[in-house]
Amino acid sequence: MLQKKSIFAAMKITRIIRVAAVVATVTAHCVTTRLSAEPFVRIDKTRLTLTLLTADGDTLAHYPIACGRGYGPKQRQGDLRTPEGIFTIVSFTDASEWGHDFHDGLGYIRHAYGAWFIRLSAGNGIGIHGTHDPNSIGLRATEGCIRLRNDDLLALKPKLRRGMRVEILPERFDTIPCPQLVATAEALDATRIAARVREAMLVRISPVVR
C-alpha cells in the first residue's frame, strides 16, 4: 500500500511540474508578444477558444473552436493531435469546394472546410478552417486542425495577415510535454517555478502520503 501511495505521489509531482512549466510558458508568451507590437492569435486547447489579441493583450475577437481528438502535442501526421507552440500564418487558400473523409463513418463530406483554409507553419497540413458540422464546435473533434463555425471564420479572416503570430497553448490535462514549450519554461526563473511547485505539493500531495 505504501508503495502504491509513493507511486501516486510521484505521478502527482510530475503533473504539478508540468502545470508549472505551462504557467511559466504562458507568461513568457505574453511578454514576448507585447514586445512585438503586433496583434496575434491565441488558441487555447483547454478552453477550446481562439482569441485575436492586441500586442497589449486586449481582446479584438473571440471564438469557440474544435481541436484535435488526441491529447498532447502533435508528434506525427495522423495522430489526431493539435500542435502546441508558437507558429505563424503561412497562407490563405479558398477551400469552399474542398471535401474530406474524416473516417467517422459518414464518408466523403463536401464543403467540409468552410470558405477558407488558413495554413500554419506547424506542418502536417495543420490550419484554421470552417466546418460542415457546427455541433462539433466546443469539442475535441478534429484530426488536428483548428475548426471554427463558418460565420466566425468569415468574420476572422479579414483581421488576419500572412506572417501573423499564432500561439497554441496546451491542454492542461495533456500528459506529454511539448519540447518547445518545456524549453521556453526552463529558460525562465527557476526559483519562481520551484516555489509554485512546493506550494502545490503542500496542498495536493500531503493528504496522500501522510
Residue frames as a rotation matrix with the C-alpha (Angstrom) as fourth column:
MET 1
0.567 0.823 0.000 0.00
0.823 -0.567 0.000 0.00
0.000 0.000 -1.000 0.00
LEU 2
0.428 -0.489 -0.760 2.85
0.167 -0.783 0.599 2.38
-0.888 -0.384 -0.254 0.90
GLN 3
-0.636 -0.694 0.338 4.50
0.425 0.050 0.904 1.67
-0.644 0.718 0.263 -2.47
LYS 4
-0.108 0.692 0.713 1.26
0.977 -0.058 0.204 2.49
0.182 0.719 -0.671 -4.31
LYS 5
0.786 0.392 -0.478 0.96
0.521 -0.836 0.171 5.76
-0.333 -0.383 -0.862 -2.38
SER 6
-0.028 -0.893 -0.450 4.55
0.140 -0.449 0.883 6.64
-0.990 -0.038 0.137 -3.27
ILE 7
-0.662 -0.160 0.732 3.93
0.712 0.171 0.681 5.96
-0.234 0.972 0.000 -6.97
PHE 8
0.337 0.885 0.322 0.74
0.921 -0.380 0.081 8.03
0.194 0.269 -0.943 -6.89
ALA 9
0.650 -0.163 -0.743 2.57
0.307 -0.837 0.452 10.87
-0.696 -0.522 -0.494 -5.14
ALA 10
-0.466 -0.885 0.015 5.34
0.308 -0.146 0.940 10.77
-0.829 0.443 0.340 -7.75
MET 11
-0.373 0.430 0.822 2.75
0.918 0.042 0.395 10.98
0.135 0.902 -0.410 -10.54
LYS 12
0.703 0.665 -0.253 1.18
0.705 -0.699 0.120 13.97
-0.097 -0.263 -0.960 -8.81
ILE 13
0.228 -0.709 -0.667 4.54
0.189 -0.640 0.745 15.73
-0.955 -0.296 -0.012 -8.53
THR 14
-0.685 -0.482 0.546 5.25
0.582 0.089 0.808 15.14
-0.438 0.872 0.220 -12.23
ARG 15
0.076 0.814 0.576 1.85
0.957 -0.222 0.188 16.58
0.281 0.537 -0.795 -13.18
ILE 16
0.751 0.206 -0.628 2.39
0.486 -0.816 0.314 19.64
-0.448 -0.541 -0.712 -10.97
ILE 17
-0.251 -0.921 -0.299 5.80
0.263 -0.362 0.895 20.32
-0.932 0.146 0.333 -12.51
ARG 18
-0.619 0.061 0.783 4.26
0.785 0.074 0.615 20.16
-0.020 0.995 -0.093 -15.99
VAL 19
0.512 0.852 0.108 1.48
0.841 -0.523 0.142 22.54
0.178 0.018 -0.984 -14.99
ALA 20
0.498 -0.406 -0.766 4.05
0.304 -0.745 0.594 24.94
-0.812 -0.529 -0.248 -13.52
ALA 21
-0.603 -0.760 0.242 6.03
0.460 -0.084 0.884 24.80
-0.652 0.644 0.400 -16.76
VAL 22
-0.208 0.625 0.752 2.91
0.933 -0.105 0.346 25.64
0.295 0.774 -0.561 -18.75
VAL 23
0.752 0.484 -0.447 2.11
0.623 -0.743 0.243 28.59
-0.214 -0.461 -0.861 -16.46
ALA 24
0.062 -0.831 -0.553 5.64
0.209 -0.531 0.821 29.90
-0.976 -0.166 0.141 -16.88
THR 25
-0.663 -0.308 0.683 5.45
0.684 0.121 0.719 29.45
-0.304 0.944 0.131 -20.64
VAL 26
0.322 0.858 0.401 2.22
0.921 -0.382 0.079 31.42
0.221 0.343 -0.913 -20.91
THR 27
0.680 -0.144 -0.719 3.91
0.308 -0.834 0.458 34.27
-0.666 -0.533 -0.522 -19.04
ALA 28
-0.417 -0.908 -0.033 6.84
0.265 -0.156 0.952 34.18
-0.869 0.388 0.306 -21.45
HIS 29
-0.356 0.377 0.855 4.45
0.934 0.109 0.341 34.20
0.035 0.920 -0.391 -24.42
CYS 30
0.694 0.704 -0.148 2.70
0.714 -0.699 0.023 37.30
-0.087 -0.122 -0.989 -23.10
VAL 31
0.365 -0.635 -0.681 5.95
0.094 -0.703 0.705 39.23
-0.926 -0.321 -0.197 -22.60
THR 32
-0.626 -0.667 0.404 7.38
0.424 0.144 0.894 38.27
-0.655 0.731 0.192 -26.00
THR 33
-0.113 0.673 0.731 4.18
0.988 0.001 0.152 39.09
0.102 0.740 -0.665 -27.84
ARG 34
0.769 0.432 -0.472 3.80
0.521 -0.851 0.070 42.52
-0.371 -0.300 -0.879 -26.25
LEU 35
-0.060 -0.879 -0.474 7.31
0.070 -0.477 0.876 43.40
-0.996 0.020 0.090 -27.33
SER 36
-0.583 -0.189 0.790 6.38
0.731 0.301 0.612 42.61
-0.353 0.935 -0.038 -30.94
ALA 37
-0.606 0.404 -0.685 3.71
-0.238 -0.914 -0.329 45.38
-0.759 -0.036 0.650 -31.03
GLU 38
-0.752 0.381 -0.538 1.63
-0.523 0.152 0.839 43.28
0.401 0.912 0.085 -33.43
PRO 39
0.274 0.876 0.396 -1.79
-0.950 0.311 -0.031 41.68
-0.151 -0.368 0.918 -32.95
PHE 40
-0.795 -0.524 -0.306 -1.61
-0.557 0.830 0.025 37.92
0.241 0.190 -0.952 -32.56
VAL 41
0.289 0.874 -0.391 -3.81
-0.611 0.483 0.627 34.85
0.737 0.057 0.673 -32.31
ARG 42
-0.716 -0.430 0.550 -4.00
-0.697 0.476 -0.536 32.70
-0.031 -0.767 -0.641 -29.18
ILE 43
0.146 0.700 -0.699 -5.60
-0.505 0.660 0.556 29.26
0.851 0.272 0.450 -29.37
ASP 44
-0.450 -0.208 0.869 -6.36
-0.892 0.165 -0.422 27.65
-0.055 -0.964 -0.260 -26.02
LYS 45
-0.505 0.198 -0.840 -6.82
-0.276 0.886 0.374 23.86
0.818 0.420 -0.392 -26.11
THR 46
-0.917 0.226 -0.328 -8.17
0.391 0.362 -0.846 23.85
-0.073 -0.904 -0.421 -22.55
ARG 47
-0.437 0.772 -0.461 -10.92
-0.125 -0.559 -0.819 26.41
-0.891 -0.301 0.341 -23.09
LEU 48
-0.309 0.248 0.918 -11.35
0.876 0.450 0.173 25.48
-0.370 0.858 -0.357 -26.78
THR 49
0.744 0.491 -0.454 -11.19
0.320 -0.858 -0.403 29.11
-0.587 0.154 -0.795 -27.87
LEU 50
-0.163 -0.735 0.658 -9.44
0.968 -0.248 -0.037 31.24
0.190 0.631 0.752 -30.47
THR 51
0.662 0.324 -0.676 -8.76
0.533 -0.837 0.121 34.83
-0.527 -0.441 -0.727 -29.43
LEU 52
0.179 -0.572 0.801 -7.36
0.737 -0.461 -0.495 37.66
0.652 0.678 0.338 -31.53
LEU 53
0.581 -0.064 -0.811 -5.40
0.725 -0.411 0.552 39.96
-0.369 -0.909 -0.192 -29.21
THR 54
0.871 -0.405 0.278 -3.64
-0.234 -0.839 -0.491 43.28
0.432 0.363 -0.826 -29.44
ALA 55
-0.027 -0.972 -0.235 0.04
0.137 0.229 -0.964 43.43
0.990 -0.058 0.126 -28.51
ASP 56
-0.597 -0.146 0.789 -1.10
-0.663 -0.465 -0.587 44.70
0.452 -0.873 0.181 -25.08
GLY 57
-0.980 0.169 -0.104 -3.35
0.198 0.882 -0.428 41.69
0.019 -0.440 -0.898 -24.57
ASP 58
-0.433 0.883 -0.181 -6.70
-0.563 -0.421 -0.711 43.37
-0.704 -0.206 0.679 -25.25
THR 59
-0.413 0.357 0.838 -9.27
0.509 0.854 -0.113 41.16
-0.756 0.379 -0.534 -26.97
LEU 60
-0.747 0.154 -0.646 -10.19
-0.574 -0.641 0.510 42.08
-0.335 0.752 0.567 -30.54
ALA 61
0.135 0.781 -0.609 -12.23
-0.852 0.406 0.331 38.96
0.506 0.474 0.721 -31.33
HIS 62
-0.666 -0.262 0.698 -13.05
-0.657 0.650 -0.382 35.72
-0.354 -0.713 -0.605 -29.55
TYR 63
0.133 0.686 -0.715 -14.48
-0.896 0.392 0.210 32.49
0.424 0.612 0.667 -30.97
PRO 64
0.367 0.018 0.930 -15.19
-0.541 0.818 0.197 28.92
-0.757 -0.575 0.310 -29.82
ILE 65
-0.141 -0.504 -0.852 -13.31
-0.967 0.254 0.009 26.19
0.212 0.826 -0.523 -31.66
ALA 66
0.964 0.101 0.246 -12.89
-0.156 0.964 0.215 22.46
-0.216 -0.245 0.945 -32.03
CYS 67
0.099 -0.969 -0.226 -9.40
-0.995 -0.100 -0.007 20.94
-0.016 0.225 -0.974 -31.95
GLY 68
-0.372 -0.371 -0.851 -7.75
-0.619 0.782 -0.070 17.54
0.692 0.500 -0.521 -32.28
ARG 69
0.697 0.690 -0.197 -9.31
-0.380 0.588 0.715 14.44
0.609 -0.423 0.671 -30.80
GLY 70
0.354 -0.655 -0.667 -5.92
0.687 0.667 -0.290 13.30
0.635 -0.355 0.686 -29.50
TYR 71
0.997 -0.049 -0.067 -4.35
0.019 -0.648 0.762 14.78
-0.081 -0.760 -0.645 -26.37
GLY 72
0.264 -0.962 -0.074 -0.81
0.482 0.065 0.874 16.12
-0.836 -0.267 0.480 -26.22
PRO 73
0.099 -0.308 -0.946 1.32
-0.633 -0.753 0.179 17.99
-0.768 0.581 -0.270 -28.77
LYS 74
0.916 0.283 -0.286 1.40
-0.392 0.472 -0.790 16.71
-0.089 0.835 0.543 -32.33
GLN 75
0.150 -0.872 0.465 4.11
-0.266 0.418 0.869 14.09
-0.952 -0.254 -0.169 -32.90
ARG 76
-0.886 -0.377 0.269 3.35
0.117 0.380 0.918 12.88
-0.448 0.845 -0.293 -36.43
GLN 77
-0.577 0.699 -0.422 0.77
-0.796 -0.368 0.481 13.16
0.181 0.613 0.769 -39.19
GLY 78
-0.140 0.651 -0.747 -2.34
-0.224 0.714 0.664 11.13
0.964 0.260 0.046 -38.43
ASP 79
-0.774 -0.200 -0.600 -2.06
0.471 0.450 -0.759 11.16
0.422 -0.870 -0.254 -34.61
LEU 80
0.166 0.978 0.129 -5.21
0.677 -0.208 0.706 13.35
0.717 -0.030 -0.696 -34.32
ARG 81
0.132 -0.198 -0.971 -3.40
0.899 -0.388 0.201 15.89
-0.417 -0.900 0.127 -32.13
THR 82
0.897 0.107 0.429 -3.30
0.267 -0.904 -0.333 19.66
0.352 0.413 -0.840 -32.43
PRO 83
-0.044 -0.998 -0.043 0.26
0.700 0.000 -0.714 21.04
0.713 -0.062 0.699 -32.25
GLU 84
0.850 0.195 -0.489 1.38
0.506 -0.559 0.657 23.22
-0.145 -0.806 -0.574 -29.36
GLY 85
-0.206 -0.967 -0.152 3.81
0.869 -0.252 0.425 26.09
-0.450 -0.044 0.892 -29.56
ILE 86
0.147 0.128 -0.981 4.40
-0.106 -0.984 -0.144 29.30
-0.983 0.125 -0.131 -31.48
PHE 87
-0.236 -0.109 0.966 3.68
0.862 0.435 0.260 29.40
-0.448 0.894 -0.009 -35.21
THR 88
-0.642 0.100 -0.760 2.84
-0.300 -0.945 0.129 31.85
-0.706 0.311 0.637 -37.99
ILE 89
0.539 0.827 0.162 0.19
-0.008 0.197 -0.980 32.08
-0.842 0.527 0.113 -40.69
VAL 90
-0.509 -0.774 0.378 1.66
0.301 0.251 0.920 30.81
-0.807 0.582 0.105 -43.95
SER 91
-0.983 0.183 0.006 -1.17
-0.039 -0.242 0.970 31.22
0.179 0.953 0.245 -46.47
PHE 92
-0.281 0.959 0.030 -4.88
-0.426 -0.097 -0.900 31.71
-0.860 -0.266 0.436 -47.12
THR 93
-0.997 -0.059 -0.056 -6.48
-0.078 0.502 0.861 29.25
-0.023 0.863 -0.505 -49.55
ASP 94
-0.207 0.967 -0.147 -10.01
-0.975 -0.191 0.118 29.22
0.087 0.168 0.982 -50.93
ALA 95
-0.974 -0.158 0.162 -11.41
-0.192 0.956 -0.221 25.98
-0.120 -0.246 -0.962 -49.50
SER 96
-0.297 0.955 -0.017 -15.06
-0.833 -0.267 -0.485 26.47
-0.468 -0.130 0.874 -50.46
GLU 97
0.468 0.461 -0.754 -15.02
-0.806 0.572 -0.150 23.41
0.363 0.678 0.639 -52.73
TRP 98
-0.614 -0.779 -0.127 -12.85
-0.638 0.585 -0.500 21.20
0.464 -0.226 -0.856 -50.56
GLY 99
0.651 0.759 -0.028 -14.16
-0.603 0.538 0.589 17.91
0.462 -0.367 0.808 -49.21
HIS 100
-0.520 -0.841 0.151 -12.80
-0.750 0.365 -0.552 15.25
0.409 -0.400 -0.820 -46.89
ASP 101
0.450 0.528 -0.720 -13.47
0.007 0.805 0.594 11.84
0.893 -0.273 0.359 -45.37
PHE 102
0.049 -0.396 0.917 -12.98
-0.881 -0.450 -0.147 12.26
0.471 -0.800 -0.371 -41.62
HIS 103
-0.564 -0.273 -0.779 -13.16
-0.087 0.958 -0.273 8.49
0.821 -0.086 -0.564 -41.04
ASP 104
-0.828 0.366 0.425 -16.13
-0.503 -0.149 -0.851 8.91
-0.248 -0.919 0.308 -38.74
GLY 105
-0.625 0.577 0.525 -18.47
0.483 0.815 -0.321 6.63
-0.613 0.053 -0.788 -40.69
LEU 106
0.320 0.792 -0.520 -20.07
0.058 -0.565 -0.823 9.45
-0.946 0.233 -0.227 -42.69
GLY 107
0.343 -0.245 0.907 -17.87
0.901 0.360 -0.243 9.03
-0.267 0.900 0.344 -45.76
TYR 108
-0.658 -0.632 0.410 -16.72
0.742 -0.637 0.209 11.85
0.129 0.441 0.888 -48.01
ILE 109
0.253 0.700 -0.668 -18.11
0.748 -0.579 -0.324 15.24
-0.614 -0.417 -0.670 -46.95
ARG 110
-0.033 -0.196 0.980 -18.43
0.833 -0.548 -0.082 18.04
0.553 0.813 0.181 -49.49
HIS 111
0.210 0.063 0.976 -17.72
-0.116 -0.989 0.089 21.62
0.971 -0.131 -0.200 -48.38
ALA 112
0.519 -0.006 -0.855 -16.06
0.693 0.587 0.417 20.27
0.500 -0.809 0.309 -45.24
TYR 113
-0.304 -0.848 -0.434 -13.76
0.952 -0.256 -0.166 23.23
0.029 -0.464 0.885 -44.57
GLY 114
0.450 0.488 -0.748 -15.87
0.489 -0.835 -0.251 26.34
-0.747 -0.252 -0.615 -44.97
ALA 115
0.997 0.081 -0.016 -14.68
0.036 -0.595 -0.803 29.22
-0.075 0.800 -0.596 -47.13
TRP 116
0.495 -0.866 0.073 -11.01
-0.702 -0.448 -0.553 29.36
0.512 0.222 -0.830 -46.14
PHE 117
0.789 -0.445 -0.424 -8.10
0.588 0.747 0.310 27.18
0.179 -0.494 0.851 -45.09
ILE 118
0.747 -0.544 0.382 -5.59
-0.577 -0.816 -0.034 29.27
0.330 -0.195 -0.924 -43.13
ARG 119
0.652 -0.535 -0.538 -2.38
0.397 0.845 -0.359 27.25
0.646 0.021 0.763 -43.17
LEU 120
0.892 -0.377 0.250 0.00
-0.415 -0.463 0.784 27.45
-0.180 -0.802 -0.569 -40.22
SER 121
0.188 -0.930 -0.315 3.75
-0.824 0.026 -0.566 26.88
0.535 0.366 -0.762 -40.09
ALA 122
0.205 -0.036 0.978 3.16
-0.827 0.527 0.193 23.84
-0.523 -0.849 0.079 -37.87
GLY 123
-0.759 -0.457 -0.464 3.47
-0.645 0.626 0.438 21.41
0.091 0.632 -0.770 -40.79
ASN 124
-0.908 0.357 0.219 1.44
0.293 0.915 -0.278 18.19
-0.300 -0.188 -0.935 -41.20
GLY 125
-0.591 0.701 0.399 -1.28
0.453 -0.121 0.883 20.07
0.667 0.703 -0.246 -43.06
ILE 126
-0.253 0.481 -0.839 -2.39
0.936 -0.099 -0.339 21.94
-0.246 -0.871 -0.425 -39.92
GLY 127
-0.839 0.013 0.544 -4.52
0.205 -0.918 0.339 25.04
0.503 0.396 0.768 -40.30
ILE 128
-0.669 0.700 -0.250 -7.57
0.002 -0.335 -0.942 27.01
-0.743 -0.631 0.223 -39.22
HIS 129
-0.923 0.380 -0.056 -10.76
-0.043 0.042 0.998 26.36
0.382 0.924 -0.023 -41.19
GLY 130
-0.280 0.920 0.276 -14.54
-0.953 -0.300 0.034 26.14
0.114 -0.253 0.961 -41.09
THR 131
-0.861 0.018 0.508 -16.79
-0.193 0.913 -0.359 23.12
-0.471 -0.407 -0.783 -40.71
HIS 132
-0.601 0.721 -0.344 -19.64
-0.226 0.259 0.939 21.08
0.766 0.642 0.007 -42.15
ASP 133
0.104 0.576 -0.811 -20.74
0.658 0.571 0.491 20.26
0.745 -0.585 -0.320 -38.58
PRO 134
-0.116 -0.151 0.982 -21.29
-0.368 -0.911 -0.183 23.31
0.922 -0.383 0.050 -36.33
ASN 135
0.854 0.488 0.179 -22.31
-0.355 0.295 0.887 21.00
0.380 -0.821 0.425 -33.48
SER 136
0.531 -0.732 -0.426 -18.69
0.711 0.659 -0.246 19.85
0.461 -0.172 0.871 -33.25
ILE 137
-0.097 -0.573 0.814 -17.53
-0.054 -0.813 -0.579 23.29
0.994 -0.100 0.048 -32.10
GLY 138
0.260 0.108 0.960 -16.56
-0.921 -0.270 0.280 23.19
0.289 -0.957 0.029 -28.44
LEU 139
0.920 0.081 0.383 -15.42
-0.205 0.934 0.293 19.56
-0.334 -0.348 0.876 -28.68
ARG 140
-0.302 -0.951 0.061 -12.23
-0.573 0.232 0.786 17.59
-0.762 0.203 -0.615 -29.28
ALA 141
0.514 0.770 0.378 -13.42
-0.062 0.472 -0.879 16.63
-0.855 0.429 0.291 -32.74
THR 142
0.758 -0.199 -0.622 -10.81
-0.650 -0.314 -0.692 17.26
-0.057 0.928 -0.367 -35.46
GLU 143
0.842 -0.534 -0.079 -7.86
0.481 0.808 -0.341 15.39
0.246 0.248 0.937 -36.94
GLY 144
-0.069 -0.894 -0.443 -5.56
0.975 -0.155 0.161 18.10
-0.213 -0.421 0.882 -35.58
CYS 145
-0.559 -0.084 0.825 -6.68
0.479 -0.845 0.239 21.33
0.677 0.529 0.512 -37.25
ILE 146
-0.813 0.361 -0.458 -8.44
0.219 -0.538 -0.814 24.22
-0.540 -0.762 0.359 -35.54
ARG 147
-0.570 0.706 0.421 -12.08
0.721 0.183 0.668 24.32
0.394 0.684 -0.613 -36.58
LEU 148
-0.894 0.328 -0.306 -14.39
-0.121 -0.834 -0.539 27.36
-0.432 -0.445 0.785 -36.45
ARG 149
0.169 0.963 0.211 -18.03
0.538 0.089 -0.838 27.93
-0.826 0.255 -0.503 -37.27
ASN 150
-0.109 -0.238 0.965 -18.24
0.993 -0.074 0.094 29.13
0.049 0.969 0.244 -40.86
ASP 151
0.754 0.435 0.492 -19.62
0.420 -0.895 0.147 32.55
0.505 0.096 -0.858 -39.95
ASP 152
0.829 -0.508 -0.232 -16.85
0.030 -0.374 0.927 33.02
-0.558 -0.776 -0.295 -37.39
LEU 153
-0.025 -0.854 0.519 -14.24
0.786 0.304 0.538 32.06
-0.618 0.422 0.664 -39.99
LEU 154
0.167 0.167 0.972 -15.60
0.864 -0.500 -0.063 34.68
0.476 0.850 -0.228 -42.38
ALA 155
0.963 0.211 0.165 -15.52
0.101 -0.856 0.506 37.30
0.249 -0.471 -0.846 -39.61
LEU 156
0.641 -0.763 -0.088 -11.99
0.184 0.042 0.982 36.38
-0.745 -0.645 0.167 -38.54
LYS 157
0.325 -0.598 0.733 -10.25
0.915 0.395 -0.083 36.09
-0.240 0.697 0.675 -41.90
PRO 158
0.592 -0.111 0.798 -10.11
0.413 -0.809 -0.419 39.84
0.692 0.577 -0.433 -42.77
LYS 159
0.919 -0.216 0.329 -8.45
-0.393 -0.569 0.722 40.51
0.031 -0.793 -0.608 -39.41
LEU 160
0.579 -0.714 0.392 -5.53
0.272 0.623 0.733 38.17
-0.768 -0.318 0.556 -40.14
ARG 161
0.691 -0.436 -0.576 -2.43
-0.722 -0.441 -0.532 38.54
-0.022 0.784 -0.620 -42.29
ARG 162
0.761 -0.518 -0.390 0.32
0.265 0.797 -0.542 36.30
0.592 0.309 0.744 -43.61
GLY 163
-0.291 -0.956 0.044 3.14
0.206 -0.107 -0.973 36.02
0.934 -0.274 0.228 -41.07
MET 164
0.214 0.433 0.875 0.91
-0.749 -0.502 0.432 36.77
0.627 -0.748 0.217 -38.06
ARG 165
-0.812 -0.565 0.147 1.93
-0.487 0.518 -0.703 35.04
0.321 -0.642 -0.696 -34.86
VAL 166
0.377 0.894 -0.241 -0.25
-0.550 0.425 0.719 32.14
0.745 -0.138 0.652 -33.65
GLU 167
-0.691 -0.520 0.502 0.19
-0.707 0.341 -0.620 30.69
0.151 -0.783 -0.603 -30.16
ILE 168
0.276 0.743 -0.610 -1.35
-0.338 0.669 0.662 27.30
0.900 0.024 0.436 -29.41
LEU 169
-0.312 -0.338 0.888 -1.45
-0.931 -0.077 -0.356 26.71
0.188 -0.938 -0.291 -25.67
PRO 170
-0.818 -0.112 -0.564 -1.52
-0.133 0.991 -0.002 23.15
0.559 0.073 -0.826 -24.30
GLU 171
0.387 0.904 -0.181 -4.47
-0.185 0.269 0.945 21.35
0.903 -0.333 0.272 -22.80
ARG 172
0.074 -0.395 0.916 -3.94
-0.952 -0.302 -0.053 21.41
0.298 -0.867 -0.399 -19.03
PHE 173
0.556 0.192 0.809 -4.55
-0.556 0.809 0.191 17.66
-0.618 -0.556 0.556 -18.79
ASP 174
0.727 -0.410 -0.551 -2.12
-0.401 0.398 -0.825 16.70
0.558 0.821 0.125 -21.57
THR 175
0.883 -0.388 0.265 0.42
-0.043 0.495 0.868 14.19
-0.468 -0.777 0.420 -20.26
ILE 176
0.300 -0.808 0.508 3.10
0.945 0.323 -0.043 14.55
-0.129 0.493 0.860 -22.98
PRO 177
0.298 -0.192 -0.935 5.11
0.233 -0.935 0.266 17.79
-0.926 -0.297 -0.234 -22.73
CYS 178
0.943 -0.023 0.332 5.72
0.315 -0.263 -0.912 19.86
0.108 0.965 -0.240 -25.85
PRO 179
0.149 -0.976 -0.158 9.53
0.986 0.136 0.092 20.19
-0.068 -0.170 0.983 -26.24
GLN 180
-0.299 -0.267 0.916 9.30
0.507 -0.858 -0.085 23.80
0.808 0.439 0.392 -27.48
LEU 181
0.538 0.593 0.599 7.16
-0.199 -0.601 0.774 24.89
0.819 -0.535 -0.206 -24.54
VAL 182
0.862 -0.285 -0.419 9.25
0.506 0.443 0.740 23.00
-0.025 -0.850 0.526 -22.00
ALA 183
-0.122 -0.967 0.223 12.43
0.962 -0.170 -0.215 24.61
0.246 0.188 0.951 -23.34
THR 184
-0.096 0.169 0.981 10.82
0.099 -0.979 0.178 28.04
0.990 0.115 0.077 -23.02
ALA 185
0.859 0.498 0.116 9.74
-0.085 -0.083 0.993 27.31
0.504 -0.863 -0.029 -19.46
GLU 186
0.586 -0.697 -0.413 13.19
0.809 0.484 0.333 26.10
-0.032 -0.530 0.848 -18.46
ALA 187
-0.296 -0.719 0.629 14.65
0.721 -0.600 -0.346 29.41
0.626 0.351 0.696 -19.63
LEU 188
0.398 0.535 0.745 12.53
-0.100 -0.782 0.615 31.33
0.912 -0.319 -0.258 -17.09
ASP 189
-0.205 -0.451 0.869 13.16
-0.862 -0.337 -0.378 32.00
0.463 -0.826 -0.320 -13.41
ALA 190
-0.319 0.026 -0.947 13.65
0.080 0.997 0.000 28.54
0.944 -0.076 -0.320 -11.87
THR 191
-0.990 -0.072 -0.122 13.13
0.128 -0.092 -0.988 29.89
0.060 -0.993 0.100 -8.36
ARG 192
-0.504 0.863 -0.029 9.64
-0.845 -0.500 -0.188 31.12
-0.177 -0.070 0.982 -9.19
ILE 193
0.039 0.496 -0.867 8.69
-0.620 0.693 0.369 27.78
0.784 0.523 0.334 -10.74
ALA 194
-0.605 -0.351 -0.715 10.08
0.258 0.763 -0.593 25.84
0.754 -0.543 -0.370 -7.77
ALA 195
-0.945 0.285 0.159 8.11
-0.278 -0.444 -0.852 27.99
-0.172 -0.849 0.499 -5.34
ARG 196
-0.113 0.955 -0.276 4.87
-0.987 -0.076 0.139 27.26
0.112 0.288 0.951 -7.20
VAL 197
-0.063 0.025 -0.998 5.66
-0.245 0.969 0.039 23.55
0.967 0.247 -0.055 -7.23
ARG 198
-0.895 -0.318 -0.311 6.36
0.214 0.304 -0.928 23.49
0.390 -0.898 -0.204 -3.48
GLU 199
-0.703 0.690 0.172 3.14
-0.658 -0.539 -0.527 25.35
-0.271 -0.483 0.832 -2.76
ALA 200
0.109 0.766 -0.633 1.12
-0.889 0.361 0.283 23.00
0.445 0.532 0.720 -4.94
MET 201
-0.378 -0.331 -0.864 2.78
-0.013 0.936 -0.352 19.96
0.926 -0.122 -0.358 -3.35
LEU 202
-0.995 0.008 0.103 1.80
-0.103 -0.084 -0.991 21.09
0.001 -0.996 0.084 0.14
VAL 203
-0.329 0.944 -0.030 -1.81
-0.889 -0.320 -0.329 21.43
-0.320 -0.081 0.944 -0.94
ARG 204
0.424 0.615 -0.665 -2.19
-0.874 0.470 -0.123 18.38
0.236 0.633 0.737 -3.16
ILE 205
-0.056 -0.545 -0.836 0.41
-0.321 0.803 -0.502 15.82
0.946 0.240 -0.220 -2.10
SER 206
-0.752 -0.394 0.529 0.47
-0.591 0.047 -0.805 15.84
0.293 -0.918 -0.268 1.70
PRO 207
0.143 0.840 0.524 -3.00
-0.936 0.287 -0.206 14.21
-0.323 -0.461 0.827 2.14
VAL 208
0.696 0.137 -0.704 -1.82
-0.519 0.775 -0.362 11.27
0.496 0.617 0.611 0.00
VAL 209
0.015 -0.856 -0.517 1.48
-0.054 0.516 -0.855 10.40
0.998 0.041 -0.038 1.69
ARG 210
-0.394 -0.215 0.894 0.77
-0.841 -0.309 -0.445 11.04
0.372 -0.926 -0.059 5.36
